[in-house]
Amino acid sequence: MSSSDETPEEVTVGQDAPETEPAQAAVEAVEPEEVREPDPVRDALLDELTRLVGDAIVGSHILPGKDIWVRVKPEAWAEVGNAVRMVLGARFFSFLSAIDWMPSPFGRQLDSDVDNRISGKPALEPQDIVTGYAGGDTRFQVFARVTNLADHWGLTLKADVGDENPSIETWTKVYAGADWHEREAYEMFGIDFVGHPGLRRLYLPTDFEGTPLRKDFPLLSRMVKPWPGIVDVEPMPGDDSEPAEEATA
């Protein structure tokens, strides 16, 4: 009997032994999925809305016993609003607004990066955009709150809008009460609501420049200007100049 056929291959001392690949199922750790409590009312609501609008829904979040958020494609914004009102019975319109998820370049303490460099403070670290419930892919989002008073549930709908020239279809044809809410979002965030019957300023003067609720809009407190009609100018803190003399009649 030949020993070469049955004797295992010898391994020379100092030579690396052949590596064996462990079974992936035994080695790779599988993270358990988060399991939330059931919410029959909101689970059924999400299922019915999904049946109505299909893949127009791109994200959702349910807090059992409390609330539900649904994010939809921007091109389906008006369609979903109509389905929620006419089919699901959410006829009470609470509000519509927008949000800028970009972290403020001026920091949480109202100090800009320029101020930090002048004062010797460390520069501000850039921060990633973190969106709320149901996620988001853009800096700006439009969201609205509607309620079914008969069945006692509320729903927050959200949609992403583009970072450059953000726009979305108006809800005024679905909820008449969205009129002034969209006008406010238009002048404060610069979002165009396509098809709005009278998209014009609501609060700000006609010659106002900029969109004051965007995170990159300079805060007025950082641009101190004397009132044009003032006659007795007091020095600002830290200003060594003499106060102006009072004007005489």
C-alpha positions as protocol buffer text, in pm:
chain_id: "A"
residue {
  index: 1
  type: MET
  ca { x: 0 y: 0 z: 0 }
}
residue {
  index: 2
  type: SER
  ca { x: 141 y: 334 z: -100 }
}
residue {
  index: 3
  type: SER
  ca { x: 177 y: 580 z: 187 }
}
residue {
  index: 4
  type: SER
  ca { x: 177 y: 874 z: -49 }
}
residue {
  index: 5
  type: ASP
  ca { x: -193 y: 823 z: -116 }
}
residue {
  index: 6
  type: GLU
  ca { x: -309 y: 822 z: 246 }
}
residue {
  index: 7
  type: THR
  ca { x: -54 y: 1019 z: 447 }
}
residue {
  index: 8
  type: PRO
  ca { x: -159 y: 1383 z: 495 }
}
residue {
  index: 9
  type: GLU
  ca { x: 64 y: 1646 z: 341 }
}
residue {
  index: 10
  type: GLU
  ca { x: 345 y: 1745 z: 574 }
}
residue {
  index: 11
  type: VAL
  ca { x: 387 y: 2106 z: 671 }
}
residue {
  index: 12
  type: THR
  ca { x: 739 y: 2236 z: 699 }
}
residue {
  index: 13
  type: VAL
  ca { x: 826 y: 2415 z: 1022 }
}
residue {
  index: 14
  type: GLY
  ca { x: 814 y: 2789 z: 968 }
}
residue {
  index: 15
  type: GLN
  ca { x: 580 y: 2756 z: 673 }
}
residue {
  index: 16
  type: ASP
  ca { x: 238 y: 2915 z: 709 }
}
residue {
  index: 17
  type: ALA
  ca { x: -41 y: 2666 z: 738 }
}
residue {
  index: 18
  type: PRO
  ca { x: -316 y: 2698 z: 477 }
}
residue {
  index: 19
  type: GLU
  ca { x: -592 y: 2932 z: 592 }
}
residue {
  index: 20
  type: THR
  ca { x: -944 y: 2804 z: 612 }
}
residue {
  index: 21
  type: GLU
  ca { x: -1236 y: 3039 z: 548 }
}
residue {
  index: 22
  type: PRO
  ca { x: -1487 y: 3028 z: 833 }
}
residue {
  index: 23
  type: ALA
  ca { x: -1852 y: 2998 z: 749 }
}
residue {
  index: 24
  type: GLN
  ca { x: -1996 y: 3345 z: 695 }
}
residue {
  index: 25
  type: ALA
  ca { x: -2314 y: 3259 z: 876 }
}
residue {
  index: 26
  type: ALA
  ca { x: -2119 y: 3174 z: 1192 }
}
residue {
  index: 27
  type: VAL
  ca { x: -1882 y: 3470 z: 1181 }
}
residue {
  index: 28
  type: GLU
  ca { x: -2081 y: 3767 z: 1052 }
}
residue {
  index: 29
  type: ALA
  ca { x: -2289 y: 3928 z: 1323 }
}
residue {
  index: 30
  type: VAL
  ca { x: -2640 y: 4012 z: 1216 }
}
residue {
  index: 31
  type: GLU
  ca { x: -2785 y: 4318 z: 1385 }
}
residue {
  index: 32
  type: PRO
  ca { x: -3138 y: 4258 z: 1508 }
}
residue {
  index: 33
  type: GLU
  ca { x: -3405 y: 4471 z: 1343 }
}
residue {
  index: 34
  type: GLU
  ca { x: -3577 y: 4728 z: 1556 }
}
residue {
  index: 35
  type: VAL
  ca { x: -3919 y: 4604 z: 1655 }
}
residue {
  index: 36
  type: ARG
  ca { x: -4179 y: 4864 z: 1742 }
}
residue {
  index: 37
  type: GLU
  ca { x: -4510 y: 4821 z: 1913 }
}
residue {
  index: 38
  type: PRO
  ca { x: -4810 y: 4767 z: 1684 }
}
residue {
  index: 39
  type: ASP
  ca { x: -5044 y: 5058 z: 1620 }
}
residue {
  index: 40
  type: PRO
  ca { x: -5356 y: 4920 z: 1447 }
}
residue {
  index: 41
  type: VAL
  ca { x: -5500 y: 5262 z: 1359 }
}
residue {
  index: 42
  type: ARG
  ca { x: -5188 y: 5414 z: 1205 }
}
residue {
  index: 43
  type: ASP
  ca { x: -5068 y: 5088 z: 1051 }
}
residue {
  index: 44
  type: ALA
  ca { x: -5403 y: 5057 z: 873 }
}
residue {
  index: 45
  type: LEU
  ca { x: -5384 y: 5423 z: 771 }
}
residue {
  index: 46
  type: LEU
  ca { x: -5040 y: 5377 z: 616 }
}
residue {
  index: 47
  type: ASP
  ca { x: -5152 y: 5060 z: 437 }
}
residue {
  index: 48
  type: GLU
  ca { x: -5455 y: 5237 z: 291 }
}
residue {
  index: 49
  type: LEU
  ca { x: -5251 y: 5539 z: 182 }
}
residue {
  index: 50
  type: THR
  ca { x: -4998 y: 5306 z: 20 }
}
residue {
  index: 51
  type: ARG
  ca { x: -5280 y: 5135 z: -167 }
}
residue {
  index: 52
  type: LEU
  ca { x: -5404 y: 5472 z: -292 }
}
residue {
  index: 53
  type: VAL
  ca { x: -5078 y: 5635 z: -404 }
}
residue {
  index: 54
  type: GLY
  ca { x: -4842 y: 5338 z: -438 }
}
residue {
  index: 55
  type: ASP
  ca { x: -4474 y: 5420 z: -480 }
}
residue {
  index: 56
  type: ALA
  ca { x: -4536 y: 5790 z: -426 }
}
residue {
  index: 57
  type: ILE
  ca { x: -4449 y: 5716 z: -62 }
}
residue {
  index: 58
  type: VAL
  ca { x: -4073 y: 5717 z: -7 }
}
residue {
  index: 59
  type: GLY
  ca { x: -4057 y: 5711 z: 373 }
}
residue {
  index: 60
  type: SER
  ca { x: -4269 y: 5685 z: 685 }
}
residue {
  index: 61
  type: HIS
  ca { x: -4242 y: 5678 z: 1061 }
}
residue {
  index: 62
  type: ILE
  ca { x: -4495 y: 5578 z: 1326 }
}
residue {
  index: 63
  type: LEU
  ca { x: -4477 y: 5654 z: 1697 }
}
residue {
  index: 64
  type: PRO
  ca { x: -4720 y: 5394 z: 1836 }
}
residue {
  index: 65
  type: GLY
  ca { x: -5020 y: 5554 z: 1998 }
}
residue {
  index: 66
  type: LYS
  ca { x: -4898 y: 5905 z: 1918 }
}
residue {
  index: 67
  type: ASP
  ca { x: -4839 y: 6011 z: 1558 }
}
residue {
  index: 68
  type: ILE
  ca { x: -4741 y: 5927 z: 1200 }
}
residue {
  index: 69
  type: TRP
  ca { x: -4518 y: 6099 z: 942 }
}
residue {
  index: 70
  type: VAL
  ca { x: -4520 y: 6015 z: 571 }
}
residue {
  index: 71
  type: ARG
  ca { x: -4272 y: 6149 z: 315 }
}
residue {
  index: 72
  type: VAL
  ca { x: -4384 y: 6148 z: -47 }
}
residue {
  index: 73
  type: LYS
  ca { x: -4229 y: 6229 z: -384 }
}
residue {
  index: 74
  type: PRO
  ca { x: -4251 y: 6603 z: -459 }
}
residue {
  index: 75
  type: GLU
  ca { x: -4423 y: 6543 z: -794 }
}
residue {
  index: 76
  type: ALA
  ca { x: -4701 y: 6356 z: -609 }
}
residue {
  index: 77
  type: TRP
  ca { x: -4751 y: 6622 z: -338 }
}
residue {
  index: 78
  type: ALA
  ca { x: -5086 y: 6751 z: -464 }
}
residue {
  index: 79
  type: GLU
  ca { x: -5208 y: 6401 z: -557 }
}
residue {
  index: 80
  type: VAL
  ca { x: -5137 y: 6266 z: -209 }
}
residue {
  index: 81
  type: GLY
  ca { x: -5299 y: 6568 z: -46 }
}
residue {
  index: 82
  type: ASN
  ca { x: -5613 y: 6511 z: -249 }
}
residue {
  index: 83
  type: ALA
  ca { x: -5621 y: 6140 z: -158 }
}
residue {
  index: 84
  type: VAL
  ca { x: -5577 y: 6214 z: 212 }
}
residue {
  index: 85
  type: ARG
  ca { x: -5860 y: 6468 z: 209 }
}
residue {
  index: 86
  type: MET
  ca { x: -6114 y: 6313 z: -25 }
}
residue {
  index: 87
  type: VAL
  ca { x: -6061 y: 5940 z: 42 }
}
residue {
  index: 88
  type: LEU
  ca { x: -5917 y: 5917 z: 393 }
}
residue {
  index: 89
  type: GLY
  ca { x: -6134 y: 6197 z: 527 }
}
residue {
  index: 90
  type: ALA
  ca { x: -5864 y: 6430 z: 666 }
}
residue {
  index: 91
  type: ARG
  ca { x: -6063 y: 6744 z: 589 }
}
residue {
  index: 92
  type: PHE
  ca { x: -5919 y: 6960 z: 867 }
}
residue {
  index: 93
  type: PHE
  ca { x: -5611 y: 7150 z: 752 }
}
residue {
  index: 94
  type: SER
  ca { x: -5386 y: 7258 z: 1040 }
}
residue {
  index: 95
  type: PHE
  ca { x: -5084 y: 7419 z: 877 }
}
residue {
  index: 96
  type: LEU
  ca { x: -4827 y: 7404 z: 600 }
}
residue {
  index: 97
  type: SER
  ca { x: -4470 y: 7524 z: 630 }
}
residue {
  index: 98
  type: ALA
  ca { x: -4112 y: 7455 z: 526 }
}
residue {
  index: 99
  type: ILE
  ca { x: -3786 y: 7374 z: 700 }
}
residue {
  index: 100
  type: ASP
  ca { x: -3420 y: 7430 z: 619 }
}
residue {
  index: 101
  type: TRP
  ca { x: -3222 y: 7134 z: 756 }
}
residue {
  index: 102
  type: MET
  ca { x: -2883 y: 7289 z: 683 }
}
residue {
  index: 103
  type: PRO
  ca { x: -2685 y: 7353 z: 1005 }
}
residue {
  index: 104
  type: SER
  ca { x: -2645 y: 7725 z: 1058 }
}
residue {
  index: 105
  type: PRO
  ca { x: -2307 y: 7853 z: 933 }
}
residue {
  index: 106
  type: PHE
  ca { x: -2321 y: 8105 z: 1217 }
}
residue {
  index: 107
  type: GLY
  ca { x: -2322 y: 7833 z: 1484 }
}
residue {
  index: 108
  type: ARG
  ca { x: -2562 y: 7771 z: 1766 }
}
residue {
  index: 109
  type: GLN
  ca { x: -2425 y: 8063 z: 1968 }
}
residue {
  index: 110
  type: LEU
  ca { x: -2462 y: 8316 z: 1684 }
}
residue {
  index: 111
  type: ASP
  ca { x: -2085 y: 8328 z: 1629 }
}
residue {
  index: 112
  type: SER
  ca { x: -1978 y: 8304 z: 1266 }
}
residue {
  index: 113
  type: ASP
  ca { x: -1658 y: 8140 z: 1150 }
}
residue {
  index: 114
  type: VAL
  ca { x: -1516 y: 8486 z: 1078 }
}
residue {
  index: 115
  type: ASP
  ca { x: -1580 y: 8598 z: 1436 }
}
residue {
  index: 116
  type: ASN
  ca { x: -1413 y: 8286 z: 1569 }
}
residue {
  index: 117
  type: ARG
  ca { x: -1096 y: 8346 z: 1367 }
}
residue {
  index: 118
  type: ILE
  ca { x: -1076 y: 8709 z: 1479 }
}
residue {
  index: 119
  type: SER
  ca { x: -1124 y: 8624 z: 1845 }
}
residue {
  index: 120
  type: GLY
  ca { x: -891 y: 8325 z: 1835 }
}
residue {
  index: 121
  type: LYS
  ca { x: -1166 y: 8068 z: 1892 }
}
residue {
  index: 122
  type: PRO
  ca { x: -1145 y: 7738 z: 1703 }
}
residue {
  index: 123
  type: ALA
  ca { x: -1317 y: 7740 z: 1364 }
}
residue {
  index: 124
  type: LEU
  ca { x: -1660 y: 7586 z: 1335 }
}
residue {
  index: 125
  type: GLU
  ca { x: -1662 y: 7226 z: 1222 }
}
residue {
  index: 126
  type: PRO
  ca { x: -1884 y: 7152 z: 920 }
}
residue {
  index: 127
  type: GLN
  ca { x: -2189 y: 6950 z: 1014 }
}
residue {
  index: 128
  type: ASP
  ca { x: -2391 y: 6700 z: 816 }
}
residue {
  index: 129
  type: ILE
  ca { x: -2756 y: 6760 z: 741 }
}
residue {
  index: 130
  type: VAL
  ca { x: -2977 y: 6549 z: 966 }
}
residue {
  index: 131
  type: THR
  ca { x: -3345 y: 6534 z: 879 }
}
residue {
  index: 132
  type: GLY
  ca { x: -3639 y: 6443 z: 1100 }
}
residue {
  index: 133
  type: TYR
  ca { x: -3888 y: 6158 z: 1099 }
}
residue {
  index: 134
  type: ALA
  ca { x: -3941 y: 5978 z: 765 }
}
residue {
  index: 135
  type: GLY
  ca { x: -3603 y: 6100 z: 641 }
}
residue {
  index: 136
  type: GLY
  ca { x: -3510 y: 6336 z: 361 }
}
residue {
  index: 137
  type: ASP
  ca { x: -3266 y: 6379 z: 73 }
}
residue {
  index: 138
  type: THR
  ca { x: -3256 y: 6758 z: 34 }
}
residue {
  index: 139
  type: ARG
  ca { x: -3182 y: 7067 z: 238 }
}
residue {
  index: 140
  type: PHE
  ca { x: -3538 y: 7200 z: 214 }
}
residue {
  index: 141
  type: GLN
  ca { x: -3862 y: 7020 z: 289 }
}
residue {
  index: 142
  type: VAL
  ca { x: -4227 y: 7121 z: 279 }
}
residue {
  index: 143
  type: PHE
  ca { x: -4455 y: 6964 z: 537 }
}
residue {
  index: 144
  type: ALA
  ca { x: -4823 y: 6989 z: 625 }
}
residue {
  index: 145
  type: ARG
  ca { x: -5047 y: 6870 z: 905 }
}
residue {
  index: 146
  type: VAL
  ca { x: -5400 y: 6742 z: 842 }
}
residue {
  index: 147
  type: THR
  ca { x: -5653 y: 6572 z: 1069 }
}
residue {
  index: 148
  type: ASN
  ca { x: -5951 y: 6342 z: 1046 }
}
residue {
  index: 149
  type: LEU
  ca { x: -6172 y: 6480 z: 1322 }
}
residue {
  index: 150
  type: ALA
  ca { x: -6429 y: 6201 z: 1299 }
}
residue {
  index: 151
  type: ASP
  ca { x: -6180 y: 5916 z: 1341 }
}
residue {
  index: 152
  type: HIS
  ca { x: -5945 y: 6109 z: 1571 }
}
residue {
  index: 153
  type: TRP
  ca { x: -5615 y: 6079 z: 1388 }
}
residue {
  index: 154
  type: GLY
  ca { x: -5367 y: 6326 z: 1247 }
}
residue {
  index: 155
  type: LEU
  ca { x: -5104 y: 6293 z: 977 }
}
residue {
  index: 156
  type: THR
  ca { x: -4794 y: 6494 z: 888 }
}
residue {
  index: 157
  type: LEU
  ca { x: -4703 y: 6481 z: 519 }
}
residue {
  index: 158
  type: LYS
  ca { x: -4356 y: 6580 z: 399 }
}
residue {
  index: 159
  type: ALA
  ca { x: -4187 y: 6626 z: 62 }
}
residue {
  index: 160
  type: ASP
  ca { x: -3833 y: 6713 z: -43 }
}
residue {
  index: 161
  type: VAL
  ca { x: -3781 y: 7020 z: -259 }
}
residue {
  index: 162
  type: GLY
  ca { x: -3469 y: 7104 z: -456 }
}
residue {
  index: 163
  type: ASP
  ca { x: -3184 y: 7299 z: -303 }
}
residue {
  index: 164
  type: GLU
  ca { x: -3163 y: 7526 z: -608 }
}
residue {
  index: 165
  type: ASN
  ca { x: -3483 y: 7712 z: -698 }
}
residue {
  index: 166
  type: PRO
  ca { x: -3706 y: 7494 z: -474 }
}
residue {
  index: 167
  type: SER
  ca { x: -4061 y: 7452 z: -598 }
}
residue {
  index: 168
  type: ILE
  ca { x: -4362 y: 7227 z: -548 }
}
residue {
  index: 169
  type: GLU
  ca { x: -4725 y: 7219 z: -658 }
}
residue {
  index: 170
  type: THR
  ca { x: -4971 y: 7428 z: -458 }
}
residue {
  index: 171
  type: TRP
  ca { x: -5219 y: 7276 z: -217 }
}
residue {
  index: 172
  type: THR
  ca { x: -5469 y: 7560 z: -254 }
}
residue {
  index: 173
  type: LYS
  ca { x: -5681 y: 7350 z: -490 }
}
residue {
  index: 174
  type: VAL
  ca { x: -5707 y: 7081 z: -222 }
}
residue {
  index: 175
  type: TYR
  ca { x: -5709 y: 7284 z: 100 }
}
residue {
  index: 176
  type: ALA
  ca { x: -5810 y: 7647 z: 56 }
}
residue {
  index: 177
  type: GLY
  ca { x: -5655 y: 7727 z: 392 }
}
residue {
  index: 178
  type: ALA
  ca { x: -5309 y: 7655 z: 252 }
}
residue {
  index: 179
  type: ASP
  ca { x: -5315 y: 7992 z: 71 }
}
residue {
  index: 180
  type: TRP
  ca { x: -5151 y: 8214 z: 332 }
}
residue {
  index: 181
  type: HIS
  ca { x: -4930 y: 7932 z: 464 }
}
residue {
  index: 182
  type: GLU
  ca { x: -4774 y: 7891 z: 120 }
}
residue {
  index: 183
  type: ARG
  ca { x: -4727 y: 8266 z: 89 }
}
residue {
  index: 184
  type: GLU
  ca { x: -4539 y: 8268 z: 418 }
}
residue {
  index: 185
  type: ALA
  ca { x: -4315 y: 7976 z: 312 }
}
residue {
  index: 186
  type: TYR
  ca { x: -4256 y: 8155 z: -18 }
}
residue {
  index: 187
  type: GLU
  ca { x: -4125 y: 8476 z: 135 }
}
residue {
  index: 188
  type: MET
  ca { x: -3943 y: 8319 z: 431 }
}
residue {
  index: 189
  type: PHE
  ca { x: -3778 y: 8025 z: 250 }
}
residue {
  index: 190
  type: GLY
  ca { x: -3802 y: 8119 z: -118 }
}
residue {
  index: 191
  type: ILE
  ca { x: -4010 y: 7814 z: -216 }
}
residue {
  index: 192
  type: ASP
  ca { x: -4223 y: 7854 z: -527 }
}
residue {
  index: 193
  type: PHE
  ca { x: -4570 y: 7697 z: -503 }
}
residue {
  index: 194
  type: VAL
  ca { x: -4661 y: 7628 z: -863 }
}
residue {
  index: 195
  type: GLY
  ca { x: -5022 y: 7713 z: -946 }
}
residue {
  index: 196
  type: HIS
  ca { x: -5083 y: 7935 z: -642 }
}
residue {
  index: 197
  type: PRO
  ca { x: -5342 y: 8201 z: -736 }
}
residue {
  index: 198
  type: GLY
  ca { x: -5156 y: 8491 z: -573 }
}
residue {
  index: 199
  type: LEU
  ca { x: -4807 y: 8407 z: -455 }
}
residue {
  index: 200
  type: ARG
  ca { x: -4687 y: 8737 z: -309 }
}
residue {
  index: 201
  type: ARG
  ca { x: -4539 y: 8867 z: 15 }
}
residue {
  index: 202
  type: LEU
  ca { x: -4743 y: 8833 z: 332 }
}
residue {
  index: 203
  type: TYR
  ca { x: -4538 y: 9004 z: 606 }
}
residue {
  index: 204
  type: LEU
  ca { x: -4228 y: 9164 z: 458 }
}
residue {
  index: 205
  type: PRO
  ca { x: -4208 y: 9492 z: 264 }
}
residue {
  index: 206
  type: THR
  ca { x: -4200 y: 9462 z: -112 }
}
residue {
  index: 207
  type: ASP
  ca { x: -3841 y: 9585 z: -135 }
}
residue {
  index: 208
  type: PHE
  ca { x: -3708 y: 9337 z: 123 }
}
residue {
  index: 209
  type: GLU
  ca { x: -3416 y: 9133 z: -9 }
}
residue {
  index: 210
  type: GLY
  ca { x: -3352 y: 8775 z: 90 }
}
residue {
  index: 211
  type: THR
  ca { x: -3530 y: 8487 z: 262 }
}
residue {
  index: 212
  type: PRO
  ca { x: -3493 y: 8538 z: 639 }
}
residue {
  index: 213
  type: LEU
  ca { x: -3572 y: 8184 z: 761 }
}
residue {
  index: 214
  type: ARG
  ca { x: -3299 y: 8019 z: 558 }
}
residue {
  index: 215
  type: LYS
  ca { x: -3010 y: 7915 z: 779 }
}
residue {
  index: 216
  type: ASP
  ca { x: -2757 y: 8106 z: 569 }
}
residue {
  index: 217
  type: PHE
  ca { x: -2944 y: 8437 z: 590 }
}
residue {
  index: 218
  type: PRO
  ca { x: -2739 y: 8692 z: 793 }
}
residue {
  index: 219
  type: LEU
  ca { x: -2906 y: 8767 z: 1125 }
}
residue {
  index: 220
  type: LEU
  ca { x: -3020 y: 9126 z: 1169 }
}
residue {
  index: 221
  type: SER
  ca { x: -2858 y: 9134 z: 1512 }
}
residue {
  index: 222
  type: ARG
  ca { x: -2524 y: 9098 z: 1336 }
}
residue {
  index: 223
  type: MET
  ca { x: -2582 y: 9406 z: 1121 }
}
residue {
  index: 224
  type: VAL
  ca { x: -2643 y: 9694 z: 1362 }
}
residue {
  index: 225
  type: LYS
  ca { x: -2751 y: 10009 z: 1183 }
}
residue {
  index: 226
  type: PRO
  ca { x: -2873 y: 10332 z: 1345 }
}
residue {
  index: 227
  type: TRP
  ca { x: -3233 y: 10425 z: 1290 }
}
residue {
  index: 228
  type: PRO
  ca { x: -3228 y: 10687 z: 1010 }
}
residue {
  index: 229
  type: GLY
  ca { x: -3435 y: 10934 z: 1213 }
}
residue {
  index: 230
  type: ILE
  ca { x: -3221 y: 10920 z: 1525 }
}
residue {
  index: 231
  type: VAL
  ca { x: -3071 y: 11249 z: 1650 }
}
residue {
  index: 232
  type: ASP
  ca { x: -2889 y: 11137 z: 1966 }
}
residue {
  index: 233
  type: VAL
  ca { x: -2659 y: 10844 z: 1895 }
}
residue {
  index: 234
  type: GLU
  ca { x: -2521 y: 10666 z: 2200 }
}
residue {
  index: 235
  type: PRO
  ca { x: -2194 y: 10477 z: 2165 }
}
residue {
  index: 236
  type: MET
  ca { x: -2209 y: 10103 z: 2118 }
}
residue {
  index: 237
  type: PRO
  ca { x: -2053 y: 9886 z: 2392 }
}
residue {
  index: 238
  type: GLY
  ca { x: -1678 y: 9891 z: 2350 }
}
residue {
  index: 239
  type: ASP
  ca { x: -1688 y: 10205 z: 2134 }
}
residue {
  index: 240
  type: ASP
  ca { x: -1463 y: 10479 z: 2276 }
}
residue {
  index: 241
  type: SER
  ca { x: -1598 y: 10752 z: 2050 }
}
residue {
  index: 242
  type: GLU
  ca { x: -1784 y: 11042 z: 2206 }
}
residue {
  index: 243
  type: PRO
  ca { x: -2166 y: 11045 z: 2172 }
}
residue {
  index: 244
  type: ALA
  ca { x: -2309 y: 11285 z: 1919 }
}
residue {
  index: 245
  type: GLU
  ca { x: -2437 y: 11613 z: 2056 }
}
residue {
  index: 246
  type: GLU
  ca { x: -2811 y: 11653 z: 2082 }
}
residue {
  index: 247
  type: ALA
  ca { x: -2965 y: 11835 z: 1790 }
}
residue {
  index: 248
  type: THR
  ca { x: -3105 y: 12175 z: 1867 }
}
residue {
  index: 249
  type: ALA
  ca { x: -3420 y: 12318 z: 1724 }
}
